Amino acid sequence: MDVINDQLIMRFKAKDGTNVTLRPAEIEDAFDIITNVECIIQEGKYIQKEKVRTVEEEKAFIEEMKVKDNMYAAVDVDGHVVGIARCIRGDLNMKRHTGLFRTWLSKEAQGKGLGNKIMDYTLEWGKIHQLHKICLTVFASNQIAKQLYEKYGFVVEGVQREQVLIGNNFDDEIFMAYFYS
């Protein structure tokens, strides 16, 4: 991992040999981001989003994330964004030491070990930005993600039973957190 001009950048090869860069999202990434997230929303399984932003809304969101010193990382494969990770710091001073983590990967980017690298990147970003705690939620049925978070030291803080309805099935939402020592 490198820090270039105060920007955290990670370059690596995925399991399939693909060159991948994790880097801060840029305005130019807006189209790729909304195009890929639209496919994930249509699948309707593990994303807490029902509507895609417009390109202009996404550009404004990227700018807002920069201004607020939040993490909005692009998963870049050959110049195309195939996923994102973000960590939004608490708005209030009393919560500024915390971050809320969210991530998604397009279907073709899954199963290549990118989740591990996203977690490495995120935890390093939190350390650099002096966070004390990173929070996230994961659906109970998403065992792959839950196991990944546990592998990285996230602990369960609580469970909201039958919190979401996906298709015709209820699912629990698990609240997890990582604490920096």
ChimeraX attribute file (.defattr): number of C-alpha atoms within 10 A of each C-alpha:
attribute: neighborCount
match mode: 1-to-1
recipient: residues
	/A:1	12
	/A:2	11
	/A:3	10
	/A:4	8
	/A:5	6
	/A:6	7
	/A:7	11
	/A:8	19
	/A:9	17
	/A:10	17
	/A:11	14
	/A:12	14
	/A:13	14
	/A:14	17
	/A:15	11
	/A:16	9
	/A:17	9
	/A:18	13
	/A:19	14
	/A:20	21
	/A:21	21
	/A:22	26
	/A:23	22
	/A:24	22
	/A:25	24
	/A:26	14
	/A:27	14
	/A:28	12
	/A:29	20
	/A:30	21
	/A:31	17
	/A:32	18
	/A:33	24
	/A:34	19
	/A:35	17
	/A:36	19
	/A:37	23
	/A:38	18
	/A:39	13
	/A:40	19
	/A:41	16
	/A:42	11
	/A:43	11
	/A:44	14
	/A:45	14
	/A:46	15
	/A:47	16
	/A:48	13
	/A:49	11
	/A:50	12
	/A:51	11
	/A:52	16
	/A:53	17
	/A:54	13
	/A:55	18
	/A:56	12
	/A:57	13
	/A:58	18
	/A:59	19
	/A:60	14
	/A:61	16
	/A:62	22
	/A:63	16
	/A:64	13
	/A:65	18
	/A:66	15
	/A:67	9
	/A:68	12
	/A:69	13
	/A:70	21
	/A:71	26
	/A:72	26
	/A:73	25
	/A:74	25
	/A:75	28
	/A:76	21
	/A:77	17
	/A:78	11
	/A:79	12
	/A:80	14
	/A:81	27
	/A:82	24
	/A:83	25
	/A:84	24
	/A:85	23
	/A:86	21
	/A:87	24
	/A:88	19
	/A:89	25
	/A:90	15
	/A:91	12
	/A:92	8
	/A:93	8
	/A:94	8
	/A:95	13
	/A:96	15
	/A:97	17
	/A:98	22
	/A:99	24
	/A:100	17
	/A:101	19
	/A:102	17
	/A:103	17
	/A:104	20
	/A:105	19
	/A:106	18
	/A:107	13
	/A:108	9
	/A:109	18
	/A:110	13
	/A:111	12
	/A:112	14
	/A:113	13
	/A:114	20
	/A:115	20
	/A:116	14
	/A:117	18
	/A:118	22
	/A:119	18
	/A:120	14
	/A:121	20
	/A:122	22
	/A:123	20
	/A:124	14
	/A:125	18
	/A:126	21
	/A:127	13
	/A:128	10
	/A:129	14
	/A:130	13
	/A:131	18
	/A:132	16
	/A:133	21
	/A:134	22
	/A:135	21
	/A:136	20
	/A:137	20
	/A:138	20
	/A:139	22
	/A:140	18
	/A:141	15
	/A:142	13
	/A:143	11
	/A:144	10
	/A:145	15
	/A:146	19
	/A:147	12
	/A:148	14
	/A:149	21
	/A:150	14
	/A:151	12
	/A:152	13
	/A:153	14
	/A:154	20
	/A:155	17
	/A:156	17
	/A:157	13
	/A:158	12
	/A:159	16
	/A:160	13
	/A:161	12
	/A:162	13
	/A:163	13
	/A:164	14
	/A:165	11
	/A:166	11
	/A:167	8
	/A:168	6
	/A:169	8
	/A:170	13
	/A:171	17
	/A:172	17
	/A:173	20
	/A:174	20
	/A:175	18
	/A:176	20
	/A:177	22
	/A:178	21
	/A:179	14
	/A:180	13
	/A:181	5
